[in-house]
């Protein structure tokens, strides 16, 4: 599957990512590593690779463009997903934001922000091929493959170490995405929940996103806000 011809050739051959003729290295997350964050860990099913992460396929300053491939499957009634993480605070104290694009397949994202009293606000974003959106500062996130084929995602993010502990301690995100809809994770107290389209969440944070690779390759400065969230102008 050819993802891009320009600005460089990016191709997926099965689970191998090839950039301009060269195999790109990856790290993989196994199904058994996700057990702690599953809605129904006893229905985990056979072990194997749950998803592949190809990091730094393109880079500019401290920002990198990554690709993730999530296999289609179910864990009980829950769709295949990533482990979930929060981002650390940037120099400007707000946590780093991130941008995502669905390159192939169908996805749901569960974003959540923790209040001082430990309750959380959640935003569900459902995205189809080519759509891109912002994960705002302060929001942890989980990506779900809600389609029946491999989900290929792109993201651009600043270099930092992600924080997984909240997700592991609470056994997953605040809402699980299942074949029967979203199910609340009872380890959380939910303060707010809403469903936004990629367009709505981008509008709220004052960002206009098109194809991420083209934008990032040609005008990387447009992603300055990923290193310095004070450059975002939320319309709240
Ligand atoms: Fe992230």
Boltz pocket constraint, residues with backbone or C-beta under 6 A from the ligand:
constraints:
  - pocket:
      binder: B
      contacts: [[A, 85], [A, 86], [A, 87], [A, 98], [A, 141], [A, 157], [A, 162]]
      max_distance: 6.0
